[in-house]
Amino acid sequence: MSELLELTAHEASKRLESGAISSRELTEAALDRIQSVDGEVKAFLTVTAEQALAEADRIDTMRRAGEPLPALAGIPVALKDNMCTSGVRTTAGSQILYNFIPPYDATVVTRLKRAGAILIGKTNLDEFAMGSSTENSGYHTSRNPWDTSRVPGGSSGGSAAAVAAGEAPLALGSDTGGSIRQPASLCGVVGMKPTYGRVSRYGLIAYASSLDQIGPFGKDVEDCALLLQAIAGHDPMDSTSTTVDVPDFRGQLDKPIAGLRVGVPKEYFTQGVTPQVTSAVRAAIDKLAELGAIVEECSLPYTEYALAAYYIIAPAECSSNLARFDGVKYGLRTKELSSHIGLSEKTRDEGFGDEVKQRIMIGTYTLSAGYYDAYYKRAQQVRTLIRRDFEKAFDSFDVLVAPTSPGTAFKLGDKADPLEMKLADVCTIPVNMAGLPGISVPCGFSDGLPIGLQIISKAFDETTLFQVARAYEQATQWHKRRPQL
Amino acid sequence: MSLTREDVRKVALLSRLELTDEEIDAQTKPLNDLLKQFEALQALDVTGVEPTSHSIPVVNVFRADVERPSLSRESVLANAPEARDGCFVVPRIVQD
């Protein structure tokens, strides 16, 4: 692998600025790497080589002319394929959008282009972001670069694998119940979900509108902060995006964490978490204490109800969001045509995979007359109780820490039971339900497979989140390890 | 609360999904497994608890009622499975 690909984005940015390397070199290195390993890793659905090189050349020309450029200028970024890219096929990992070419860019794409980032390709995901392994993708299953017989996690498995495999220094994913943090944990990279509303969802193909958030993947904490900086901020095109000021996310990266209060919610260690994960996460927590943090156990009593509440709310929202896929205006249309009603039903049966159909149906059911109060309304009330748990905890603590995933990367086909697969998200889901920011950083290995430490902070306090994550990272070497591909 | 095959067929209809008989069979257990998970929520006392629809609430997000450019008709029709005369073509609904 070219040593250019060993660089983090912030390191590459400095060298690009000084002229030591060119964006073309960096982009070519990434494309070569994709060429040589993606047959095995299968992170990508679409690689935009021509556009990437053209953009790299454009940035290099501007640089040579002495024009001041943003920090991300010239750096390749991969995008999960549920983010609309104008003129570039966008599938949401589904056959129902096999030929969809968006006529507009998602806001995050517009912002990345404005920042001079090089969009290198679209990565694989579980269909419509529903899943924890990419095994639900309508195209193929991506592989974990640490062991290609195992999954990279999901739903943003392609993005996590691409960064872990050195195919792109940075990637964007989306996280609704853990879909950035869990694959980050399984692939040994850093991945974070910002506070709900921090990043515009305009152009993100919606799964669950009150839970979805776009977030960064990188090889280290600073890279994630750098990428988040470029995409965060209010967007008039997304009425759920917040007007809260965007701070300098890297502003507290080197501030010592002595005296910071770290809470350890005990419920997160009982949810089927393996002894190896427990041991690595506990050791990481000890490290935080060594660095001067004040660590104390706490309780979030409604944790055990979060999964059930999520699997009512998210499918309910998805049943509404996916109603638009009907074979009329874009995407797949069935060749078997009878009446207008038949067109949509048949198209959707042909175009959607089993997991998506399941979630649409459970969502439709729990929203239907006679069941709405017992299921959907009740789940929303439980959501309030989960939020209150966190609010109370943040009265006494600055951050909370927990495992990201109960286990390490499992083998393809291991979690064939859909319910078992859903249990993979038990540590990440509550954070989405409360709308809080969360990050996963590498904290160890078990049988050569990565383990992630999850850190959760108050709403809009990503700066403290990055500070604590960085302090832990810099005191360890986990983030420097690379898979042998 | 357990769904029968007939219940699954009805939900599929509501969901605008034309499932085959095999699919209806295959989906019944996973749906019931999920419903079983939901039972745990029934035991909770939620009296007086406000439902959350948005974790970070915003209200009254308005913009000025000013016309702005939108997508061109061309670009909107570009992905159409079938288009003609600036319209999406669909199977006939209204019978003569």
Chai-1 contact restraints between the chains, C-beta under 6 A:
chainA,res_idxA,chainB,res_idxB,connection_type,confidence,min_distance_angstrom,max_distance_angstrom,comment,restraint_id
A,F100,B,N79,contact,1.0,0.0,6.0,A-B,restraint_1
A,P103,B,L71,contact,1.0,0.0,6.0,A-B,restraint_2
A,P103,B,S75,contact,1.0,0.0,6.0,A-B,restraint_3
A,Y196,B,S55,contact,1.0,0.0,6.0,A-B,restraint_4
A,Y196,B,I56,contact,1.0,0.0,6.0,A-B,restraint_5
A,G197,B,I56,contact,1.0,0.0,6.0,A-B,restraint_6
A,S210,B,H54,contact,1.0,0.0,6.0,A-B,restraint_7
A,S239,B,V61,contact,1.0,0.0,6.0,A-B,restraint_8
A,A308,B,Q37,contact,1.0,0.0,6.0,A-B,restraint_9
A,A308,B,F38,contact,1.0,0.0,6.0,A-B,restraint_10
A,A308,B,A40,contact,1.0,0.0,6.0,A-B,restraint_11
A,A308,B,L41,contact,1.0,0.0,6.0,A-B,restraint_12
A,Y311,B,L34,contact,1.0,0.0,6.0,A-B,restraint_13
A,V328,B,F88,contact,1.0,0.0,6.0,A-B,restraint_14
A,V328,B,V90,contact,1.0,0.0,6.0,A-B,restraint_15
A,K329,B,F88,contact,1.0,0.0,6.0,A-B,restraint_16
A,Y330,B,N79,contact,1.0,0.0,6.0,A-B,restraint_17
A,R333,B,P81,contact,1.0,0.0,6.0,A-B,restraint_18
A,L337,B,P91,contact,1.0,0.0,6.0,A-B,restraint_19
A,H340,B,P91,contact,1.0,0.0,6.0,A-B,restraint_20
A,H340,B,I93,contact,1.0,0.0,6.0,A-B,restraint_21
A,L343,B,P91,contact,1.0,0.0,6.0,A-B,restraint_22
A,S344,B,R16,contact,1.0,0.0,6.0,A-B,restraint_23
A,E345,B,R16,contact,1.0,0.0,6.0,A-B,restraint_24
A,E345,B,E18,contact,1.0,0.0,6.0,A-B,restraint_25
A,K346,B,E18,contact,1.0,0.0,6.0,A-B,restraint_26
A,R348,B,R16,contact,1.0,0.0,6.0,A-B,restraint_27
A,R348,B,L17,contact,1.0,0.0,6.0,A-B,restraint_28
A,D349,B,L17,contact,1.0,0.0,6.0,A-B,restraint_29
A,D349,B,E18,contact,1.0,0.0,6.0,A-B,restraint_30
A,K357,B,L17,contact,1.0,0.0,6.0,A-B,restraint_31
A,Q358,B,P30,contact,1.0,0.0,6.0,A-B,restraint_32
A,I360,B,S15,contact,1.0,0.0,6.0,A-B,restraint_33
A,M361,B,V11,contact,1.0,0.0,6.0,A-B,restraint_34
A,M361,B,S15,contact,1.0,0.0,6.0,A-B,restraint_35
A,I362,B,L31,contact,1.0,0.0,6.0,A-B,restraint_36
A,I362,B,L34,contact,1.0,0.0,6.0,A-B,restraint_37
A,T364,B,V11,contact,1.0,0.0,6.0,A-B,restraint_38
A,T364,B,L14,contact,1.0,0.0,6.0,A-B,restraint_39
A,T364,B,S15,contact,1.0,0.0,6.0,A-B,restraint_40
A,Y365,B,V11,contact,1.0,0.0,6.0,A-B,restraint_41
A,K377,B,P51,contact,1.0,0.0,6.0,A-B,restraint_42
A,R378,B,L41,contact,1.0,0.0,6.0,A-B,restraint_43
A,Q380,B,P51,contact,1.0,0.0,6.0,A-B,restraint_44
A,Q380,B,T52,contact,1.0,0.0,6.0,A-B,restraint_45
A,Q381,B,V46,contact,1.0,0.0,6.0,A-B,restraint_46
A,Q381,B,V49,contact,1.0,0.0,6.0,A-B,restraint_47
A,Q381,B,P51,contact,1.0,0.0,6.0,A-B,restraint_48
A,V382,B,L41,contact,1.0,0.0,6.0,A-B,restraint_49
A,R383,B,T52,contact,1.0,0.0,6.0,A-B,restraint_50
A,T384,B,V49,contact,1.0,0.0,6.0,A-B,restraint_51
A,T384,B,E50,contact,1.0,0.0,6.0,A-B,restraint_52
A,T384,B,T52,contact,1.0,0.0,6.0,A-B,restraint_53
A,P418,B,P30,contact,1.0,0.0,6.0,A-B,restraint_54
A,L419,B,D33,contact,1.0,0.0,6.0,A-B,restraint_55
A,A434,B,S55,contact,1.0,0.0,6.0,A-B,restraint_56
A,G435,B,S55,contact,1.0,0.0,6.0,A-B,restraint_57
A,G435,B,I56,contact,1.0,0.0,6.0,A-B,restraint_58
